[in-house]
Amino acid sequence: MLITLEKIMNIRNIAIIAHVDHGKTTMVDQLFKTAHMFRDNENTSERLMDSNDLERERGITILAKATGIQYKGYQINILDTPGHADFGGEVERIMNMVDGCLLLIDAYESTMPQTRFVLKKAIEARVKPIVVINKVDRANVDIAKTLNDVLELFISLEAPEEYLDFKVVYASGLLGTSSLSPDPAEQKPGMEAILDLIIEEIPSPQVVIGGHLRFQPSLLDYNDFVGRIGIGLVKTGTIRLSEPVVLVRTNGTTKPGKIMKLYRYAGINKIELEEAHAGDIVGVAGISDINVGETICELGFIDPLPPITISEPTLQMTFAPNSSPFAGQAGKFMTFRQIQSRLDREVQRDVALKVSIIEGSDRFLVSGRGELHLGILIENMRREGYEMEVSKPKVIIKMIDGVAHEPFEELMLDVPSDSLGAVMDVLANRQAEVLRIDYGALNTRLIYEISAAALIGLHAQIMTLTRGYGLMSHSYKEHRPVTNFQIKGRSLGVLVASDTGQSTTYALEALEARGTMFVLPQTPVYQGMIVGENRYVHDLLVNVVKAKALTNMRMSTKEQKVVLKAPRLMSLENCLAYLNDDELLEITPTAFRMRKMYLSEAERKRKSPKLY
């Protein structure tokens, strides 16, 4: 018992929380280095915890991950959390596993919407925060103002009095330096200042040493060899390998099971264990359908922990096998069963995702936390070789006391001051309500309340209006009764291909006056595919595969080169935001193609007469 007590006193369980891109995962890299997790001559990549290709490319954490380090005889278990609002549910659940957190604040950007969200969750869970003012090496930082903003944020969230006297560390995750002094000149190599504060300030796990086993997963992982892995904190007792246990569902039902694998996390590795004690954060495999919030108990001693709430999805769209004329040309997986199997695997590890089959069809209704959440799933499937078609994203309407409610979010924008008028016009058209405007010398910060439906496609518009310099973030606020206001779709019609074949320079040159093209010469197109944007509000049928008639006459302009306007190249997010209700997006490993739901014009007029 004494050994176990001493072991618990030397454990620190913490989460790293922050707004998106404030340096959480880079900070974890530096903590690894300070704790000498690698040999001095070992080459390591940046952002080690971002194992997914998309996480590395976009510089964001998509799913929370557990890790751990040994430092001065202490076991410090660290949970790296996502910063984007679409993955905020991960942060809520993690607070059940930790006793403290590092709140990272960008010294230049200061507090942001997601900073408020994650700190609110930490305070509600009574998780003690340590503030880390990160990126102090950036030019033009005002550390005193940032620190004042943080204090104001704590006060506005009605933090307990003892939390207002928070400890502060100043650091640069990029340079790997830290200090207790706000003077950037006093930065020292290594993250000892942070790790020492964790040991001094964060309490050891608040668990029961004796008693019977109670373990509750707050996160899920998935492995093709062992299946679903529940990651959580051992609250009481001891969990042992090969031990028979009882899984208590959130609805009170029980299921017998057996612990087949037990892991602890060190660096980027999973280490197999024989047993784990109260206070340990571990991964458990062997119960194929274990879910977040359920409790593993000892046989004969059923005493479940309070259930963990999981945020409901706010956006949904349909997935279906690709039905275009080009189906099967690029993908390896394209059947209903293959797509169903892949979506089922995704649900195993992502509890915020919901998937159901639409009755009487071969389509799936996929619900998630936002555009980014669903967009990343689509991009991952595309890269794995899947072909499918998806619909325009739609907001999920929730019935509360018989009244339809829709989600509203708090939106924060940092835009160049010369773009302010155009940005505010767009937000006014989307019926966003301004809460605050902070004018700056170069940039202006706007804070709005806006419906989740009005957020669809907004990011692409803001990037265009600010020439890529705008910063946009949002977090869920509440559900409100649905208004009669409908978000207007795009204001212009589209150019729809009338024939199948390869686009020609001759045809595209003749159509340039009609609008903006989305395709280059020699692009394969099919009837019903969207190839451009019309100058007017109605859709227009065009022939982009028309070839120049061959004659035996020599033209005086024969030697002149044809120079076409650059087409508008659409990303996945741009395409999803651009779609109308009667359109689909074809996804293949090599291309995105927007198309009409019904490919022939006659069928479109018959099926949707109001639109034509």
Buried (B, 14 or more C-beta within 10 A) or exposed (E): EEEBEEBBEBBBBBBBBBBBBBBBBBBBBBBBBBBEBEEEEEEEEEBBBBEBEBBBEBEBBBBBBBBBBEBEEBBBBBBBBBBBBBBBBBBBBBBBBBBBBBBBBBBBBBBBBBBBBBBBBBBEBEBBBBBBBBBBBBEEBEBEEBBEBBEEBBEEBEBEEEBEEBBBBBBBBBEBBBBBBBEBEEBEEBBBBBBBBBBEBBEBBEBEBEBBBBBBBBBBBBBEEBBBBBBBBBBBBBBBBEBEBBBBBBEEEBEEBEBBBBBBBBBBEBEEBEBBBBBBBBBBBBBEEBBBBBBBBBEEEBEBBEBBEBBBBBBBBBBBBBBBBBBEBBBEBBEBEBBBEBBEEBBBBBBBBBBEEEEEEBBBBBBBBBBBBBBBBBBBBBEEBBBBBBBBBBBBEBEEEEEEBBBBBBBBBBBBEEBBEBBBEBBEEBBBEBEEEEEEEEBBBBBBBBBBBBBBBBBBBBBBBBEEBBBBBBBBBEBBEBEEEEBEBEEBBBBBBBBBBBBBBBBBBBBEEBBBBBBEBEBBBBBBBBBBBBEEEEBBEBBBBBEEEEEEEEEEEEEEEEEEEEBBEBEBBBBBBBBBEBBBBBBBBEEBBBBBBBBEBEEBEEEBEEEE
